[in-house]
Amino acid sequence: MAKSLKCGVCGTLLRNVKEAQDHGEITGHASFEETTEVIKIMKCTTCGKPCRTDAERDMHKRFTGHSEFVEQTDAEVLNTEAQMKEAQDAMDEDADIVRAAMGKPPKAKPAAEGASGEAGGSGEMVPAEVPEALLKEMEEMGFGRNRSIRAIWFSKAVTSVEAAVNWLLENDSDPSLDEPLLVSKSQNESAAEGADAAGSREPVDPVEARRKAEELVRKAREKREKEERELEKQRELERIRAGKEMQKLREKEEEMALKRVAEQRKREKEEEARAREELRRRLEEDRKERRRKLGLPEELTEEEKAREAEKRKKAEEEEASKKAFNYVKPISALSKMRSQLVDLKKAHAAGAAGGSGEEAFKTACATMLRYLANIVSNPAEEKFRTIRLANAAFQQRVASLPGAVDFLVTCGFEKTEEALVMGPERVNAELLNGAGGALNEALTNPFFGAL
C-alpha cells in the first residue's frame, strides 16, 4: 500500500495529492509516483514545529535555538484515486465559478450524469431560440447570426448584449462558433420563459456595450497576469530557499572535510614527533652503550660537552657561509654568459644576408629570456626547469643556433640525452637575473657586442 507520493525530480516525499499539487505549482515539477516510504517528521518539543528534513531541522535550530526534537512518522495509507477525484471535483467547482463570473455556461457534465446533446437536456433537438431584439442588436454590431445566437444562449443574456459580447471575446478561437446551435425543446422553453420574465429593456449603445466588454476582458487578463506573477514569485522564492539549503549543506560538507584533513595532519605530526623521540632515545642508548664498552661513564663530561658544542657551532657557521656564498653575485659566470651572447650574435647576425640572421638571434634571446623568467617566478615548478630537446619550438628557435644551448648550460641547466634540466639545488636567482639582464641588453641595444 502506498504511504506517500514521491517527486520524480527532487525526491521530496509528500503526504497527499494536495501537497503534490502545491509542490508542483511552486517548483514546476510534474512527475510524481506512489511509494511505500514513510514520511519521517521531527517535531520540535519546544514550539511544536514539524521538520521533514535534516536541513529544515538545522535551520530551525539555528534561527530559534531549539534543540530538542521528537521523531514521528506519518504511516497513513494513501488513497490516491479518491484524493485525485476530490481534487478534480474542487477544480471543476472553481472553474464553474470562474466561468459564471465571466458570463459563460458551466462545463457540461459527462453523459453518465444525465447530460446529452450539445447544450445539455434531453428530447428532440431544435435550433436554439434567443430574444429577437438582442439577436438583431448583435447582428447590427457586425456579428454573424449563428455566432450571435451562441453568445446570447451561453451567456444567458436577456436584457443586455454586454455579457454576450464578453462571451464572444473570450471564446473567439472556438472553431464551432459559426455553426448552428441545436438544443432540446425543454431548454428552449425554459430560455423563453426567462426572457419573458425579464420584461422590457432599454436600448443599449453597441459601442458602449463593446467598450464595457473589452474592459471586462482587460480586467480579467490583468488578474490572470497578476496571479501568474505571484506564482512565479513563489516559485523563485522556493528555488532560492532550496539553493540556500544546498549551499549550507555543501559548506557543512566542506567544513567537515577540512576538519578531517586537519585531524589527519595532526595525527601525522604526532606520529612524526613520536618517531623522532624514539630515534633520539635509541641514539642516546647507543651512545651510552658505546661509552660503556670503552669503559667511559655514560654521561658526557663537561669537557666533552664543550667540544660537542664547539663542533655544532662550527657546522652552523659553515652552513651559514655556504648560504651567504650562494647569494654572492657570480661575476665570472655573468662575464662568460655575456661573451657567449656576443659570439652568438657575431656568428649568426652580422654575416647573415637580408637581416634573417638578426631576427633568428633575437628570437633565440627572447625565447631563452622567457625560459629563465618562468624559473625565477616559479622556482618550485619542475615543468619550468625542464626543456625537452626534441621540442619542435625549442629546436626551431634556440637549438638551431649553435652556442645557444651552451648559454643555457652556463645558466645552470644540465644537458641529458633527452632534455635540459635544472635541479632545484642549481636555481640561483642572482645568476638567472644577471642572465636575463644580458639577454634583455642583447635584444634592446643595437650596439651589443660591437666593441
Secondary structure, 3 states (H helix, E strand, C coil): CCCEEEECCCCCEECCHHHHHHHHHHHCCCCEEEECCCEEEEEECCCCCEECCHHHHHHHHHHHCCCCEEEEEECCCCCHHHHHHHHHHHHHHHHHHHHHHCCCCCCCCCHHHCCCCCCCCCCCEEECCCCHHHHHHHHHCCCCHHHHHHHHHHHCCCCCCHHHHHHHHHCCCCCCCCCCCEEEHHHHHHHHHHHHHHCCCCCCCHHHHHHHHHHHHHHHHHHHHHHHHHHHHHHHHHHHHHHHHHHHHHHHHHHHHHHHHHHHHHHHHHHHHHHHHHHHHHHHHHHHHHHHHCCCCCCCCHHHHHHHHHHHHHHHHHHHHHHHHHCCCCHHHHHHHHHHHHHHHHHHHHCCHHHHHHHHHHHHHHHHHHHHHHHHHCCCCHHHHEEECCCHHHHHHHHCCCCHHHHHHHHCCEECCCEEECCHHHCCHHHHHHHHHHHHHHHHCCCCCCC
